[in-house]
């Protein structure tokens, strides 16, 4: 249950609009992509909208007969989206025209990685496929054996200079050469334990974060690990579980664990700096940094802001579709609709505004106003 508190900053709703049907019944995480003053958001039925991030006004909107399954990724003048049918689609970001389509081995749940020349897609059957960004021609493919039971979701591959970093559903993280797919190193993040398949799940669904030549990666029912990017040497390890994601600044690493506790750790050592347990069992999203705050959203349409220094609550609001209230929840009927779920991590716009989208496609922009 959310408890009332005295807000330290005021949350202002700047604008809102609906993007198609959102992800509807699907457990898909499809936050918008941002490029300058333009944002791009897709729904699971094939609608793609380009909008002004400061006003919400539509720049163009198209509907394709394509079941999009992941967040759009921008590289140069191209948007890349995957589908439930295993296709990778390249779309011109100015007009929305399809440039090329490539059939992959299975559905694409994770956002792709792209650097202008190469786009890399990870599919649910364990394949990592690198394509030429200009025309979709396959450059190389790398395959892994995936466990029979996994969480519904995947971490995205990450490009760092000439390296590709990717995590797998068996609790491992690997580095490949971007041009050829040659394996450089592999490290175990989490070791399966327990007597059942459910207990032995150690999926890495949180996308690895690279900061200052260090990779931060965490597994479900596993560990949080800091790894040297070039050598693969493990720097430190914490026994923490997550399936959402991580955020990093110059001093701290932030994460929402599998129970909904938000943590801040020392980036260099992994030591706990603070933890916020007032959002327990609220299925909070991965954290996102906005100004001097850490923002997370939850399963019932609420967005919460915490102080970076010590994790105390500074602000809360609810999506306008759900009433826009920051009062404590009414448990009179003890009922929560899944349509209130915010599955996708919020997006920060120039650290001043926050874009939040729920599973129905309701997209809202929030700004924080400091008290005078």
Sine and cosine of phi, psi and omega as CSV:
sin_phi,cos_phi,sin_psi,cos_psi,sin_omega,cos_omega
0.00,0.00,0.72,-0.69,0.07,-1.00
-0.97,0.23,0.71,-0.70,0.01,-1.00
-0.95,-0.31,0.60,-0.80,-0.01,-1.00
-0.92,0.39,0.47,-0.88,0.07,-1.00
-0.49,-0.87,0.18,-0.98,0.01,-1.00
-1.00,0.00,0.93,-0.37,-0.02,-1.00
-0.90,0.43,0.56,-0.83,0.04,-1.00
-0.98,-0.17,-0.34,0.94,0.06,-1.00
-0.72,-0.69,0.41,-0.91,-0.01,-1.00
-0.99,-0.14,0.71,-0.70,0.04,-1.00
-0.99,-0.14,0.81,-0.58,-0.01,-1.00
-0.90,-0.44,0.79,-0.61,0.10,-0.99
-0.99,0.14,0.88,-0.48,-0.05,-1.00
-0.99,0.12,-0.70,0.71,0.01,-1.00
-0.24,-0.97,0.23,-0.97,0.10,-1.00
-0.45,-0.89,0.39,-0.92,0.07,-1.00
-0.32,-0.95,0.16,-0.99,0.01,-1.00
-0.93,-0.35,0.70,-0.72,0.06,-1.00
-0.96,-0.28,1.00,-0.06,0.03,-1.00
0.81,0.58,-0.74,-0.67,-0.01,-1.00
-0.96,-0.28,0.16,0.99,-0.06,-1.00
0.90,0.44,-0.65,-0.76,0.04,-1.00
-0.99,-0.15,-0.03,1.00,0.07,-1.00
0.80,0.60,-0.82,-0.58,-0.03,-1.00
-0.98,0.18,-0.20,0.98,-0.10,-1.00
-0.97,0.23,0.55,-0.83,0.11,-0.99
-1.00,-0.02,0.98,0.22,-0.03,-1.00
-0.84,-0.55,0.60,-0.80,0.03,-1.00
-0.93,-0.36,0.96,-0.29,-0.13,-0.99
-0.76,-0.65,0.93,0.37,0.05,-1.00
-0.94,0.35,0.35,-0.94,0.05,-1.00
-0.93,0.36,0.37,-0.93,0.13,-0.99
-0.96,-0.28,0.55,-0.84,-0.09,-1.00
-0.85,-0.53,0.66,-0.75,0.08,-1.00
-0.58,-0.81,0.98,-0.18,-0.05,-1.00
0.92,0.40,-0.80,-0.61,-0.01,-1.00
-1.00,-0.04,0.08,1.00,-0.02,-1.00
-0.93,-0.37,0.70,-0.71,0.12,-0.99
-0.91,-0.41,0.40,-0.92,0.00,-1.00
-0.75,-0.66,0.81,-0.59,0.00,-1.00
-0.73,-0.68,0.63,-0.78,-0.03,-1.00
-0.83,-0.56,0.39,-0.92,0.14,-0.99
-0.91,-0.42,0.12,-0.99,-0.10,-0.99
-0.97,0.25,-0.15,0.99,0.00,-1.00
-0.98,-0.18,0.06,1.00,0.09,-1.00
0.97,-0.23,0.23,0.97,0.06,-1.00
-1.00,-0.02,0.67,-0.74,0.02,-1.00
-0.75,-0.66,0.78,-0.62,-0.09,-1.00
-0.81,-0.59,0.75,-0.66,0.17,-0.99
-0.98,-0.22,0.76,-0.64,-0.11,-0.99
-0.63,-0.78,0.38,-0.93,0.09,-1.00
-0.98,0.22,0.82,-0.58,-0.12,-0.99
-0.95,0.32,-0.34,0.94,-0.04,-1.00
-1.00,-0.06,-0.35,0.94,-0.04,-1.00
-0.84,-0.54,-0.35,0.94,-0.07,-1.00
0.99,0.13,-0.05,1.00,-0.02,-1.00
-0.92,0.40,0.62,-0.78,-0.08,-1.00
-0.98,0.17,0.77,-0.63,0.09,-1.00
-1.00,-0.03,-0.65,0.76,0.20,-0.98
-0.33,-0.94,0.39,-0.92,-0.02,-1.00
-0.56,-0.83,0.73,-0.68,0.02,-1.00
-0.67,-0.75,0.48,-0.88,0.09,-1.00
-0.87,-0.49,0.80,-0.59,0.02,-1.00
-0.93,-0.38,0.44,-0.90,0.06,-1.00
-1.00,0.06,0.92,0.40,-0.12,-0.99
-0.62,-0.78,0.82,-0.58,0.03,-1.00
-0.99,0.12,0.99,0.10,0.01,-1.00
-0.85,0.53,0.57,-0.82,-0.09,-1.00
-0.75,-0.66,-0.02,1.00,0.02,-1.00
-0.55,-0.83,0.10,-0.99,-0.02,-1.00
-0.94,0.33,0.60,-0.80,0.09,-1.00
-0.91,0.42,0.56,-0.83,0.07,-1.00
-0.84,-0.54,0.72,-0.69,-0.04,-1.00
-0.97,-0.23,0.74,-0.68,0.12,-0.99
-0.60,-0.80,0.93,-0.37,-0.07,-1.00
0.90,0.44,-0.81,-0.58,0.01,-1.00
-0.99,-0.17,0.30,0.95,-0.11,-0.99
-0.85,-0.53,0.65,-0.76,0.17,-0.99
-0.97,-0.23,0.68,-0.73,0.05,-1.00
-0.88,-0.47,0.77,-0.64,0.06,-1.00
-0.70,-0.72,0.59,-0.81,0.08,-1.00
-0.99,-0.15,0.22,-0.98,-0.03,-1.00
-0.75,-0.66,0.29,-0.96,0.06,-1.00
-0.93,0.36,-0.29,0.96,0.02,-1.00
-1.00,-0.03,0.09,1.00,0.08,-1.00
1.00,0.09,0.33,0.94,0.06,-1.00
-0.99,-0.13,0.49,-0.87,0.22,-0.97
-0.93,-0.36,0.80,-0.60,-0.09,-1.00
-0.91,-0.41,0.76,-0.65,0.10,-0.99
-0.96,-0.27,0.80,-0.60,-0.10,-1.00
-0.78,-0.63,0.71,-0.70,0.07,-1.00
-0.91,0.41,0.82,-0.58,-0.11,-0.99
-0.97,0.22,-0.23,0.97,-0.01,-1.00
-0.99,0.15,-0.69,0.72,-0.06,-1.00
-0.89,-0.46,-0.28,0.96,-0.02,-1.00
1.00,0.02,0.20,0.98,0.02,-1.00
-0.97,0.25,0.63,-0.77,0.07,-1.00
-0.96,0.27,0.80,-0.61,-0.01,-1.00
-1.00,-0.03,-0.68,0.73,0.08,-1.00
-0.30,-0.96,0.31,-0.95,0.05,-1.00
-0.73,-0.68,0.67,-0.74,-0.02,-1.00
-0.76,-0.65,0.82,-0.58,0.06,-1.00
-0.99,0.16,0.83,-0.56,0.05,-1.00
-0.97,-0.23,-0.10,-1.00,-0.15,-0.99
-0.97,0.23,-0.44,0.90,0.02,-1.00
-0.27,-0.96,-0.05,-1.00,-0.12,-0.99
-0.88,0.48,0.45,-0.90,-0.08,-1.00
-0.91,-0.42,0.97,-0.24,0.00,-1.00
-1.00,-0.10,-0.50,0.87,-0.04,-1.00
-1.00,0.02,0.59,-0.81,0.13,-0.99
-0.86,0.51,0.51,-0.86,0.01,-1.00
-0.97,0.22,0.16,-0.99,0.18,-0.98
-0.92,-0.40,0.67,-0.74,-0.05,-1.00
-0.54,-0.84,0.56,-0.83,0.00,-1.00
-0.78,-0.63,0.29,0.96,-0.03,-1.00
0.98,-0.21,-0.69,0.72,0.00,-1.00
-0.98,-0.18,-0.60,0.80,-0.11,-0.99
-0.81,-0.59,0.64,-0.77,0.13,-0.99
-0.85,-0.53,0.71,-0.70,-0.07,-1.00
-0.86,-0.50,0.80,-0.60,0.00,-1.00
-0.90,-0.43,0.61,-0.79,0.07,-1.00
-0.91,-0.41,0.79,-0.61,-0.05,-1.00
-0.95,-0.31,0.28,-0.96,-0.13,-0.99
-0.94,0.33,-0.24,0.97,0.04,-1.00
-1.00,0.04,0.08,1.00,0.07,-1.00
0.99,-0.13,0.09,1.00,0.00,-1.00
-1.00,0.08,0.65,-0.76,0.15,-0.99
-0.90,-0.43,0.90,-0.44,-0.11,-0.99
-0.84,-0.54,0.81,-0.59,0.03,-1.00
-0.98,-0.19,0.75,-0.66,-0.04,-1.00
-0.81,-0.58,0.44,-0.90,0.13,-0.99
-0.95,0.30,0.81,-0.59,-0.13,-0.99
-0.91,0.41,-0.47,0.88,-0.08,-1.00
-0.96,0.29,-0.53,0.85,-0.09,-1.00
-0.62,-0.78,-0.03,1.00,0.05,-1.00
0.99,0.11,0.15,0.99,0.01,-1.00
-0.92,0.38,0.72,-0.70,-0.01,-1.00
-0.93,0.37,0.74,-0.68,0.05,-1.00
-0.98,-0.19,-0.68,0.73,0.08,-1.00
-0.26,-0.96,0.27,-0.96,0.05,-1.00
-0.64,-0.77,0.65,-0.76,0.00,-1.00
-0.79,-0.61,0.73,-0.69,-0.08,-1.00
-0.85,-0.53,0.52,-0.86,0.06,-1.00
-0.76,-0.65,0.45,-0.89,0.11,-0.99
-1.00,0.05,0.87,-0.50,-0.04,-1.00
-1.00,-0.05,0.52,-0.85,0.07,-1.00
-0.89,0.46,0.36,-0.93,-0.03,-1.00
-0.96,0.29,-0.44,0.90,-0.01,-1.00
-0.84,-0.54,0.85,-0.52,-0.02,-1.00
-0.64,-0.77,0.24,-0.97,0.13,-0.99
-0.95,0.32,0.38,-0.93,0.03,-1.00
-0.99,0.11,1.00,-0.08,-0.03,-1.00
0.45,-0.89,0.25,-0.97,0.00,-1.00
-0.50,-0.87,0.50,-0.87,0.15,-0.99
-0.97,0.22,0.47,-0.88,-0.01,-1.00
-1.00,0.01,0.54,-0.84,0.15,-0.99
-0.93,0.38,0.40,-0.92,-0.04,-1.00
-0.75,-0.66,0.73,-0.69,0.05,-1.00
-0.98,-0.17,0.74,-0.67,0.10,-0.99
-0.71,-0.70,0.97,-0.26,-0.08,-1.00
0.82,0.58,-0.90,-0.44,-0.04,-1.00
-0.98,-0.20,0.34,0.94,-0.01,-1.00
-0.88,-0.48,0.52,-0.85,0.13,-0.99
-0.90,-0.44,0.80,-0.60,0.03,-1.00
-0.94,-0.34,0.76,-0.66,0.06,-1.00
-0.58,-0.81,0.49,-0.87,0.03,-1.00
-0.90,-0.43,0.47,-0.88,-0.08,-1.00
-0.87,-0.49,0.19,-0.98,-0.06,-1.00
-0.98,0.20,-0.03,1.00,0.08,-1.00
-0.98,-0.20,0.29,0.96,0.11,-0.99
0.99,0.11,0.36,0.93,-0.01,-1.00
-0.90,-0.44,0.40,-0.92,0.11,-0.99
-0.78,-0.63,0.63,-0.78,-0.09,-1.00
-0.70,-0.72,0.40,-0.92,0.11,-0.99
-0.87,-0.49,0.76,-0.65,0.05,-1.00
-0.86,-0.52,0.39,-0.92,0.18,-0.98
-0.96,0.29,0.70,-0.71,-0.09,-1.00
-0.92,0.38,-0.59,0.81,-0.10,-0.99
-0.97,0.23,-0.53,0.84,-0.12,-0.99
-0.84,-0.54,-0.27,0.96,-0.04,-1.00
0.98,0.18,0.23,0.97,0.03,-1.00
-0.94,0.34,0.73,-0.69,-0.02,-1.00
-0.96,0.28,0.75,-0.66,0.02,-1.00
-0.99,-0.15,-0.71,0.70,0.07,-1.00
-0.30,-0.95,0.35,-0.94,0.09,-1.00
-0.67,-0.75,0.68,-0.73,0.03,-1.00
-0.76,-0.65,0.54,-0.84,0.05,-1.00
-1.00,0.03,0.85,-0.53,0.06,-1.00
-1.00,0.01,-0.66,0.75,-0.03,-1.00
-0.60,-0.80,0.61,-0.79,0.01,-1.00
-0.96,-0.28,0.81,-0.59,0.02,-1.00
-0.85,0.53,0.68,-0.73,0.04,-1.00
-0.66,-0.75,0.48,-0.88,0.04,-1.00
0.92,-0.39,0.21,-0.98,-0.09,-1.00
-0.99,-0.12,-0.08,1.00,0.01,-1.00
-0.85,-0.52,0.33,-0.94,0.03,-1.00
-0.88,0.47,-0.60,0.80,0.00,-1.00
-0.90,0.44,-0.69,0.72,0.00,-1.00
-0.93,0.37,-0.42,0.91,-0.08,-1.00
-1.00,-0.06,0.08,1.00,0.04,-1.00
-0.94,0.35,0.80,-0.59,0.04,-1.00
-0.73,-0.69,0.66,0.75,-0.01,-1.00
-0.82,0.58,0.59,-0.81,0.22,-0.98
-0.96,-0.28,1.00,-0.09,0.03,-1.00
-0.99,-0.14,-0.27,0.96,0.06,-1.00
-0.99,0.16,0.82,-0.57,-0.01,-1.00
-0.91,0.43,0.76,-0.65,0.05,-1.00
-0.85,0.52,0.57,-0.82,0.04,-1.00
-0.90,-0.43,0.74,-0.67,0.02,-1.00
-0.94,-0.34,0.80,-0.60,0.02,-1.00
-0.56,-0.83,0.84,-0.54,0.09,-1.00
0.82,0.57,0.75,0.66,0.03,-1.00
0.89,0.46,0.37,0.93,0.09,-1.00
-0.83,-0.55,0.71,-0.71,0.07,-1.00
-0.99,-0.15,0.75,-0.66,0.10,-1.00
-0.92,-0.38,0.81,-0.59,-0.07,-1.00
-0.57,-0.82,0.58,-0.81,-0.03,-1.00
-0.67,-0.75,0.52,-0.86,-0.02,-1.00
-0.90,-0.44,0.42,-0.91,0.13,-0.99
-0.96,0.29,0.71,-0.70,-0.05,-1.00
0.81,0.58,0.55,0.83,-0.07,-1.00
-0.66,-0.75,-0.81,-0.58,-0.12,-0.99
-0.70,-0.71,0.34,-0.94,0.18,-0.98
-0.97,-0.25,0.79,-0.62,-0.15,-0.99
-0.74,-0.67,0.64,-0.77,0.17,-0.99
-0.96,-0.28,0.77,-0.64,-0.12,-0.99
-0.76,-0.66,0.66,-0.75,0.10,-1.00
-0.93,0.38,0.78,-0.63,-0.11,-0.99
-0.88,0.48,-0.71,0.71,-0.13,-0.99
-0.98,0.19,-0.65,0.76,-0.11,-0.99
-0.99,-0.14,-0.36,0.93,-0.10,-0.99
0.99,0.17,0.13,0.99,-0.01,-1.00
-0.94,0.35,0.73,-0.68,0.04,-1.00
-0.98,0.21,0.81,-0.59,-0.07,-1.00
-1.00,-0.03,-0.75,0.66,0.07,-1.00
-0.43,-0.90,0.30,-0.96,-0.07,-1.00
-0.67,-0.75,0.67,-0.75,0.15,-0.99
-0.79,-0.61,0.59,-0.81,0.05,-1.00
-1.00,0.09,0.99,0.13,0.01,-1.00
-0.69,-0.73,0.54,-0.84,-0.06,-1.00
-0.87,-0.49,0.68,-0.73,0.09,-1.00
-0.45,-0.89,0.41,-0.91,0.12,-0.99
-0.77,-0.63,0.15,0.99,-0.06,-1.00
-0.98,-0.18,-0.98,0.19,-0.03,-1.00
0.10,-0.99,0.00,-1.00,-0.10,-0.99
-0.79,-0.62,0.37,-0.93,0.16,-0.99
-0.68,-0.73,0.55,-0.84,-0.10,-1.00
-0.69,-0.73,0.66,-0.75,0.23,-0.97
-0.84,-0.55,-0.22,-0.98,-0.11,-0.99
-0.90,0.44,-0.41,0.91,-0.11,-0.99
-0.88,-0.47,-0.49,0.87,-0.18,-0.98
-0.78,-0.63,0.40,-0.92,0.19,-0.98
-0.91,-0.42,0.74,-0.68,-0.04,-1.00
-0.90,-0.44,0.63,-0.77,0.04,-1.00
-0.48,-0.88,0.46,-0.89,0.17,-0.99
-0.97,-0.26,0.86,-0.51,-0.06,-1.00
-0.99,0.13,0.01,-1.00,-0.11,-0.99
-0.91,0.41,-0.30,0.95,0.02,-1.00
-0.99,-0.10,-0.11,0.99,-0.02,-1.00
0.99,-0.14,0.08,1.00,0.08,-1.00
-0.98,0.19,0.73,-0.68,0.03,-1.00
-0.99,-0.13,0.76,-0.65,-0.07,-1.00
-0.88,-0.48,0.50,-0.87,0.25,-0.97
-0.82,-0.57,0.81,-0.59,-0.02,-1.00
-0.86,-0.51,0.45,-0.89,0.13,-0.99
-0.91,0.42,0.82,-0.57,-0.10,-0.99
-0.90,0.43,-0.52,0.85,-0.08,-1.00
-0.99,0.10,-0.51,0.86,-0.12,-0.99
-0.88,-0.48,-0.33,0.94,-0.06,-1.00
0.99,0.10,0.04,1.00,0.00,-1.00
-0.93,0.38,0.58,-0.81,0.02,-1.00
-0.94,0.33,0.79,-0.62,0.09,-1.00
-0.99,-0.15,-0.66,0.75,0.13,-0.99
-0.28,-0.96,0.29,-0.96,0.16,-0.99
-0.59,-0.81,0.58,-0.81,-0.05,-1.00
-0.89,-0.46,0.93,-0.37,-0.10,-1.00
-0.97,-0.26,0.18,0.98,-0.04,-1.00
-0.98,0.20,-0.06,1.00,0.04,-1.00
-0.93,-0.37,0.44,0.90,-0.04,-1.00
-0.84,0.54,0.72,-0.69,0.05,-1.00
0.87,0.49,0.48,0.88,0.05,-1.00
-0.97,-0.24,0.18,0.98,0.05,-1.00
0.77,0.64,0.78,0.62,-0.07,-1.00
-0.95,0.31,0.46,-0.89,0.01,-1.00
-0.96,0.28,0.08,-1.00,0.19,-0.98
-0.87,0.48,0.51,-0.86,0.03,-1.00
-0.96,0.29,0.43,-0.90,0.11,-0.99
-0.70,-0.72,0.57,-0.82,-0.07,-1.00
-1.00,-0.08,0.77,-0.64,0.03,-1.00
-0.68,-0.74,0.91,-0.43,-0.10,-0.99
0.79,0.61,-0.80,-0.60,-0.01,-1.00
-0.99,-0.10,0.40,0.92,-0.13,-0.99
-0.80,-0.60,0.28,-0.96,0.11,-0.99
-0.92,-0.40,0.82,-0.57,-0.02,-1.00
-0.93,-0.37,0.66,-0.75,0.14,-0.99
-0.68,-0.74,0.43,-0.90,0.06,-1.00
-0.86,-0.50,0.30,-0.95,-0.13,-0.99
-0.74,-0.67,-0.10,-0.99,-0.13,-0.99
-0.96,0.29,-0.19,0.98,-0.08,-1.00
-0.88,-0.47,0.43,0.91,0.12,-0.99
0.99,0.12,0.17,0.98,0.00,-1.00
-0.99,-0.12,0.52,-0.85,0.12,-0.99
-0.87,-0.50,0.71,-0.71,-0.08,-1.00
-0.83,-0.56,0.66,-0.75,0.08,-1.00
-0.91,-0.42,0.75,-0.66,0.01,-1.00
-0.88,-0.47,0.48,-0.88,0.08,-1.00
-0.95,0.31,0.70,-0.71,0.00,-1.00
-0.90,0.43,-0.55,0.84,-0.13,-0.99
-0.94,0.33,-0.65,0.76,-0.08,-1.00
-0.67,-0.74,-0.03,1.00,0.11,-0.99
0.99,0.13,0.10,0.99,0.00,-1.00
-0.96,0.28,0.45,-0.89,-0.03,-1.00
-0.94,0.35,0.75,-0.66,0.03,-1.00
-0.89,-0.46,-0.40,0.92,-0.02,-1.00
-0.30,-0.95,0.38,-0.92,0.04,-1.00
-0.43,-0.91,0.59,-0.80,0.16,-0.99
-0.50,-0.87,0.13,-0.99,0.05,-1.00
-0.82,-0.57,0.53,-0.85,0.04,-1.00
-0.82,0.58,0.61,-0.79,-0.06,-1.00
-0.86,0.52,-0.51,0.86,0.03,-1.00
-0.87,0.49,-0.47,0.88,-0.03,-1.00
-0.98,-0.19,0.25,0.97,0.07,-1.00
0.93,-0.36,-0.31,0.95,0.05,-1.00
0.89,0.45,0.49,0.87,-0.07,-1.00
-0.99,-0.17,0.59,-0.81,0.12,-0.99
-0.94,-0.33,0.29,0.96,0.05,-1.00
-0.98,0.21,0.20,-0.98,0.03,-1.00
-0.91,0.42,0.45,-0.90,-0.07,-1.00
-0.94,0.33,0.52,-0.85,0.07,-1.00
-1.00,-0.04,0.94,-0.35,-0.02,-1.00
-0.99,-0.10,0.34,0.94,-0.07,-1.00
-0.83,0.56,-0.66,0.75,-0.06,-1.00
-0.97,-0.23,-0.01,1.00,0.04,-1.00
0.73,0.68,0.70,0.71,-0.07,-1.00
-0.70,-0.71,0.74,-0.67,0.08,-1.00
-0.82,-0.57,0.74,-0.67,0.04,-1.00
-1.00,0.04,0.65,-0.76,0.04,-1.00
-0.90,0.43,-0.32,0.95,-0.02,-1.00
-0.93,0.35,-0.22,0.98,0.09,-1.00
-0.99,0.15,-0.20,0.98,-0.12,-0.99
-0.85,0.53,0.72,-0.69,0.23,-0.97
-0.95,-0.31,0.96,-0.27,-0.06,-1.00
-1.00,-0.07,-0.58,0.81,-0.10,-0.99
-1.00,0.08,0.62,-0.79,0.04,-1.00
-0.89,0.46,0.70,-0.71,0.08,-1.00
-0.88,0.48,0.36,-0.93,0.02,-1.00
-0.91,-0.42,0.73,-0.68,0.03,-1.00
-1.00,-0.05,0.75,-0.67,0.02,-1.00
-0.97,-0.25,0.95,-0.30,0.02,-1.00
0.78,0.63,0.50,0.87,0.02,-1.00
0.89,0.45,0.08,1.00,-0.05,-1.00
-0.95,-0.30,-0.50,0.87,-0.01,-1.00
-0.82,-0.58,0.39,-0.92,-0.01,-1.00
-0.80,-0.60,0.82,-0.58,0.07,-1.00
-0.99,-0.13,0.79,-0.62,-0.02,-1.00
-0.79,-0.62,0.74,-0.67,0.01,-1.00
-0.77,-0.64,0.75,-0.66,0.02,-1.00
-1.00,-0.07,-0.04,-1.00,-0.11,-0.99
-0.94,0.34,-0.27,0.96,0.02,-1.00
-1.00,0.06,-0.08,1.00,-0.04,-1.00
1.00,-0.07,0.06,1.00,0.07,-1.00
-0.93,0.37,0.86,-0.50,-0.05,-1.00
-0.89,-0.46,0.80,-0.60,-0.07,-1.00
-0.68,-0.73,0.61,-0.79,0.02,-1.00
-0.95,-0.31,0.75,-0.67,-0.01,-1.00
-0.85,-0.52,0.58,-0.81,0.07,-1.00
-0.80,-0.60,0.59,-0.81,0.02,-1.00
-0.99,-0.14,0.72,-0.69,0.06,-1.00
-0.90,-0.44,0.86,-0.52,0.03,-1.00
-0.96,0.29,0.57,-0.82,0.03,-1.00
-0.92,0.39,0.57,-0.82,-0.01,-1.00
-1.00,0.08,0.00,0.00,0.00,0.00
